[in-house]
Amino acid sequence: MTKVLIIQRTFEHYRIPVFSELASREDIDLIVSFPYEGRKKSNYADVELPYQHINLSVKNSKLPFIGEVFKYSNLFNVISESNPDVIIVEGNPRIVTLYKLFNFAKLNNYKIIAWTKFDNTAGFLKGKIWRHFLDKWDSIVCYGEVSRKEIIDMKFTDPKNVFVAQNTVEVDFTNHIEKQMDIEIKKNVIPKFNTSSLKLVTLGTLVKKKKFDMVISAVNNLRLKGYDIQLAIVGDGPERHRLESMVSSMNSQDIFFVGRVAYGDDHLWLKAADISIMGGAVGLAMNVSMSHGTPTIIPDEYGSDSELLIHDVNGIRFIPNSISSLESAIESLISNDTFRNHIGKSAISTINKKARIPVMVDGLERVISNVSGGKQI
């Protein structure tokens, strides 16, 4: 059995089922270290977990010309206390403590794995920094195939040491859960829409990079063309006041704000939607939307978070920052029921094959086996 220590700077709800599944594997003895005390305490620190956990002390500060950096002030105490065979830690050069980890691990015979969503899209300087950072690890596990390709293309490490654990979230497809979700949708979601309208949903933290303003503009333009559609904006954030003013100027009841919803209710809104739309900075909401068979529209972004969506196959992509392109994408779905149905079914098939929790954990287990000398899965 391999004792594995996973270090988490932030511990979010979508990681709980991942680590629970990993802990259930017979060859893994899992310990997870994350902040559950102090100012950086995780919102899920008090959740009962089926594996050992240790408090991680995280501090952050801002440096001139560099930006935010992080320090794990008790990292080596955590490692000494848990005494793992393998350490998996977020591979991020802004975590300054990691530069000391390399020598510490070598001196104490710990195998270290970088877990990263790296992509080299920010230019030469970023690539140079990452190259000198990522060549220090025994192995690397990536969020998706795009990240793996980028790292291999940098040619600093053996491709056999670069793995993928496709980043995803848990979706429960059991009949009981599906029926319960349908009941909740009929009770709490459907009444927010007009019964005749197609239900469009855009969901996430209301920040500029997600470009909710572009989604609102595109939907409003289509509404003015006569399409019977409504848009629900699910989430909250610093952009809400500006977006509300924008919608107010349109004098329409067909675009409305839902606000922040309880944990798990994002599934209800994305499952209930006829179409879900993401304006920018695509994240795991795309996986949730596709897993429920909801036709999903995203910008044509390059990265591991969006790589599962193939244009005109299991979803629709539009030209980033183009309202007219987004309008066309939405129009292609609202005007063709058969196409929407095909896209939705293909999306479910993709998620089932490539992005379920057991598949993600298989990827983690492979990289652990690689560095520990165990039998590969």
N, C-alpha and C positions, 0 to 999 in steps of 0.2 A: 504493500500500500504506500502511496506517495502522499506525504504531507505537503499541502499547498496553502500558501498564504497569499491572499489577494488584498492589495492596498487600494482603497477607494477614497479619493479626495472628496467626492460627493457621493452619497448613497441614495439613489432614487428608487421609487416603487417598482419600476420596470426591471430592476436588477434582482429583486427578491426571488422571483421564480427561476431566474437563470442560475443563481447560486444554490437554490434549493435542489434543482435538478442535478447540478454538478456534485453536490454533497451526497446525493443518492447513489452515485456511481460507486460500485464496490471497490474500485482501485484508488479512490480519492478520500483523503482525510482533510477536510476543508476548514480553514480559519479565514475570516474576513475582518479586516481592520478598517474602521471608518469612524468619523466624528460622531460620538453620541454623548458628548459632554461639552459644555462651554458654548461660546458664541457661534461656532460653526456646526452645532449639533444638527444631525439629520432629522428631517421630519418623521422619519421611519425608525428612529432609534429605539423606540419602545415596542416595536413589533416583535413578537416571539419568533425566533429563527431556529431552524433545524441544524445549526452548525455553530461552532464556537466563534465568538467575536471579541475583538479587543479595541479599545478606544484609540483613535488616531488624533493627534493634536495638529491642527492645520492653521497656519498663519499666512496672511497675504500682505503684500505691500506693493507700492508702485515705485519704479526706478526711472530716472530720466532716460529718454530715448529708447527705453526697453518696454515699459508698460508694467502690467501686473505680473508679479512672480509669487510663487508659493513655497512654503517651507514646512516640512514635517518635523516638528521639534522633538518627537519621541520615536522616530522611525526605527532607530537601531535598538531601542529598548523593546519595541514591538517584535522585531525580528528575533532578538535574543530570547524573549519570553516564549515565543511560539516555536522557535527552532525548526523551521520548515526545510523540506528538501528543495522546494521550488517557490520562488517569489514572482507573482504577477503584479505589475504596477503600471499605472497609466504612463505611457511613453510620451511625455511632454517636456520639452527642454525648459519650460518656464517653472518647472518644479526643481528648484535649485538643489534640494537635498539629494536628488538622484545622482549628482556628480560624485558625491562621496560614497554612494551605494556601490558603484562599480568596484572600487578597491575593497570595500568592506566585504562584498560578496565573494570576491576572488580569494581574499585572505581566509575566509571562513567556509569556503567550498559550498556556497549557495548558488544555485542556478537561477538566473534572473531572465524574465520574459517581459518585453515591452508590449503593452496592449494599446494600440493606437488607431486613430482614424486618419492617419497621415495622408495628405495629398500635396503635391508640389506645384500647386497652381498660383502661388503668390510670388514667384520669381526666383532669381538666382540666390539672393541673400538668404531667403528662408531655406532654400534647398541646401545651401552650404552649411547652415547651422544644424539642420536636421541630419545631414550626412555624418557630421562629426559626433552627433549625439547617438544616432541609431546603430552605429557600428560597434557600440560597446556591449551589446546585449548577447546573451546566449541564443536567444530566438526572439522572433517578433510575431505577434498575432494581430491581424488587421480586422477592421470592421467590415470590409468587403473586398471584392476582387479588384476594384479600382485602386484602393490603397496598396494592395499587394503588388500590383503591376508597377505602380510608381516607385515603390521601394526596390523592387528587383531591377528596374531600369537604371537606378543609381549605381548599381554594380559594386556595392561595397560588401556584400555578404552573399553567402551561398543561397540560391533560391530555395533549396531544400529546408532552410531554416526560417522561411517566411510563410505563415499560415493565415487562414481566414476563419473567423468565427462570425458569420454574417449577423450583424447587429439587428435585433428585432425585439418585439414585445410579446407578451403572452396574450393569446386570444383563445377563449374557451368555447369549443364548438359542440359541447354535449347538448343533447336535446333539452335537458332541464334548464340549462343556462340560456339557450336560445329562446325558449318559451318565456322565461322570466324577462329577458330583454325585450321581447315583443310586447309584453304586457306594459313594461315601463315606457316604451316608446309611444304606445297608444295613449297612455295616461299623461305623460309629461312632455312629449316632443311634438307629436302630430297636431295637438290643439294650437300650437304656436303658428301654424301655417294655414293658409287658405286651402281647403280640400281640393280645389281644382288646379292649383299651381304646382309646377315642378319645384321640388325642394332642393335648394342649393345650400351647401354648408362650407364655410371656411373657418378653420379652427387653429388656435395656437395663442402664444403670448403676443399681445398687441405691441410689437416693436417695429421700427422702421424697416429692418432688413427682411421682414416677412411680407412687406408690400401689400398690406390689406387695402391701402388706398387704391391700388391698381385693380384689385379684385372688385371693389365697390364701383369704380368707374366703369369697368367692363360690363358688369351686371346691369348697372343703371342704363347704359347705352342700349343694351339688348331689350331691357324693359320698355324703353322709349320707342323701340322698333315694333313693339306690340307683343313680344313674347310673354306668356303667362308664367312668370318665374318669381320666386322669392328667395332672398339670401339671408341666412342666419349667420351672424358673426359670433362665434363661441370662443370666449377667453377674455382676459383682461390684461392691462399693462399700461405703460407710460403713454402710448399713442391713443388711448381710448378717447380722451376729450377731443383731440383734433379730428379723429375719425367720426365721432358723433356730430361734430359741427358740420363736417362734410356731408354726412347723410341728411342732416336737418335741412341743409340748403337745397337738397334734391326734392324735398317735400313729398317723400314716399313712405308708405307704411310697408312696402314690400322688401325693404332692407332694414333689418332690426338686430339689436344687440342682445345677446343672451347673458353675457358676463361669464365669470369663472364658474365652472361646474365641478361637482364633487368628483373625487377619484373614481374612475371607472365610467362616469357618465359621458366622457368623450366618446366611448364606444357607442353609446345610444344615439348620439347625434350623427356620427359618421355612418352608422348602420342605417339610420332612418333616411339619410339623404338620397336623392336621386342622382346627384352629382356632388363630389367634394372638390374644392379648389384650393390650391396652395400657391400664393403669389411669389414667394421667394424663401430662401433658407430652408429647404425641405428637410424635415426631420422624421421621427418615427411615427408621426401621425399618418404619414403616407402608408406605412405598413398596416396600421389599424384599419384605415379606409379600404385598402386593397383586400385585406383578409375578410372583410365583411361583404365583398363583392360589389362595393360601391364604385362606379366609374370615377376615376381620379385624374385630375388635371394638375400638372406641375410645370414649372419652368424647365427649360432644357439645361439643367445644371449638371456639372460634372462632379462626381463624388460618390463615395460609398453609401451615403444615405439615400441617394436617388437612383442608384444603378439598377434596382430591380424593375423599375417601370420602363417598359419598352413601348415606344410611340406606335400607336395604332394597333398594338397587339394586346397589351393588358392595361393600357392607360393612354393618356394624351399628354404630349409635351408642347409647350408654346415657346416662342422666342422671348427670352428674358427681357423684362422692362418694356415690352411692347403690349400696349393695351389692345391694339387692333388684332394682334396675334392671339391674345387671350380670348377676345371676343369670338374669333373664328373657332377656337378650340371648344368653347362652351357651346356655340351654335351647332357645331358638328355633332354634339351629343344630344342637345335638347330637341333637335329636329329628326332624330333617328332612333326610335325605340329598339330596333333590332340590333343596331350597333352598340347601344348602351348595354344591352343584355350580354352580348358577346364579350365586350370589354370586361364586364364584371365577373363573368365566369372564368375568363383567362387570368384575371387578377387573383382569384381564390386559388387557382391551380398553381400559380407562381409562388405564392406565400406558403402553401402546403409543402411544396417541394424544396424550397430554398430558405425559408425564413421562419420556421417554427422553433420554439425554445430547444427541443432535443437536438435539432440540427446545429444550432449555435453552440450548444454544450459539447457536441461531438467535435467541433472545431477546437474548442478550448482543451478538450481531453487529448486531442492529437498533438498539440504543441507541448503539453505537459509531458506526454510520453516521449516526445522527441528529445527534450532536454534531460529527462530523468533516465533515459536508456531503457524504458519499458517497451512493451510490444505495441506497435502502431495499430490504431483502429482501422 
